[in-house]
Amino acid sequence: MAGTFLERLKAGEVLVADGATGTNHQRNGLRPGVPPEEWVFDEPEKVLTLHRAFVAAGSDIILTNSFGGTRIRMRDSKYANRAPEINRRAVELAREAAAMREGVLVAGSMGPTGSLFQPFGPLVREQAVETYAEQAAALTAGGVDFLLLETMFALDEALAAIEGVKQGSHLPVVCTFSFDRGVHTMMGVKPVQVVEALKPLGLAAIGANCGQTLDFMERIIQEMVGANPGVPIWAKPNAGLPKGGTILPEYDVEPEDMARYAVRYVRAGAQIVGGCCGNTPAHVAAIVRAVQVEVAEKTRG
């Protein structure tokens, strides 16, 4: 289905986002401690290959390789002074892959800064607003379809990030939290609190990514839907919890298991589903097949 992100959401289309960025790059040689964003300059073909694999798997949405692309988070990177350029290059690579198939949308990925707000950490609100505005402007200039604030865990940073994004861009905004303590974040934020805080802000969608188990993600969706947000729900969980591998962490949820849960999420009220850490193109392909069957059956019924 062609159309803008907002048009497709309004039409009720169920969209499948891509899988993991960081864990797939690690499998492909990203060394521990190296920010994945550096690869848009150092290993662009590997970044492009992963994007293309997700498009080939059937993703309707692919995320730019820019999760840690704020100037604050990049302060220890060798490209610390090139944050806007990193983000624009990340969009360029995603756009090249998206061109493989008509209708693939590109989301500008924006993660937390990695710092806590004062008095718990060094981050000042004005500084956060400014750095998110800068990243949003760069991603928008690069040509993304919408902006995604993901893996947020603190309401104060999320609200500052949304303010900054709106200063730097006119594009639709999605915000998702990581409920890595089951059904609340590491800062104690619950799904209903996310809905209450974000509902008045006119976002295109809200939801959750990363987190703990697939069952917890289903509960989170149910709580968000129950709070009647009036906006679409995004669900992009990990492929289970990481376990100690010989070299890299291993995730034990198989593609078909992810697919079954994706259908459960859609039935619970999610309109965008996909995978976070541990999810490969094979996981996404399974999700796409399962969601297509679910949508087809619902249409016939």
C-alpha positions, 0 to 999 in steps of 0.5 A: 500500500502506497502513501505516507506513514500517517496515511497508512496508519489512518487507513488501518494498515498493519505495518511490520518494522525491521529487526535488530541493528546492533546485535546483527552488526555484532554478528557481522564483526562490530567490535565491543565498544564500537558505536554502530553509528561509526559504521555508516562511515567505516563499513557502509556496505555492511550497514547497507547489506543489513538494511537490504536484508530487512527489505527483502524479508518484507519490512514495511519500515526500516530504521536508520543506523543512528540510534546513538547519533545524538551529540551527547551520546557520541562524545566518546566517538572518533566522530564526536564532532560530526554528529549531523553528518553521521545522521544524514549518512545513515539516512542515505544508506537506509534510503538506498535500501528502501528503494528496492521495493515500493512503499518501504518507509524509513524511520529516523532512529533516535535513542536515549542520551545515556545520561540521567537528568540532574540531580541523578546525573549530569544532563540538563534539560535544555541541553537534551532539547538542543541535542535532540533538535540537532539530530532530528534536523539532520535526519529530516534533512537526510530524508526520513519519513518519520522520526522514532524516539525508541528505548526511552526509560525516563519520562523527563528525557522523553518529554525533552526529546519530543520537544527537541524533535518538534523544534528540529523537524515537522515530521511525524514522531513516534515514541517507544519505551523500554520496559526492561523491568517487566511492565515498568522501566528502570526508572519505574515508569508504567505503560499507563503513565506513558500514555497519560504523558504522551497522549496530549502531544499529538504523536503518530504512535506510541509503544514499546521496544526491547524489554524483557519477555514476549509475554510482558510485551503483550501485557504492555500493549494491553495496558496501553490499549486499555488506557485508550491512547487514541493513537496507534501502538508500536511493539518491537520486542527482543527475541527473548533475553540474551544468554551467554554465548561463546563470543556474543550474547545469544537469543533463544526465541526462534523466528516462528515463535516471534511470528506467533507473538506478533499476531498476538500483538496485532490482536491485542491492538498493536498496529506496528510490529517488528523485532528489537535485539536478537531479531534477524531478517529471518525473524522479520520474514516470519513475522511478515508471513504471519501478519499477512495471514492474520490480516487476510483472514480478518479481511475475509471475516 
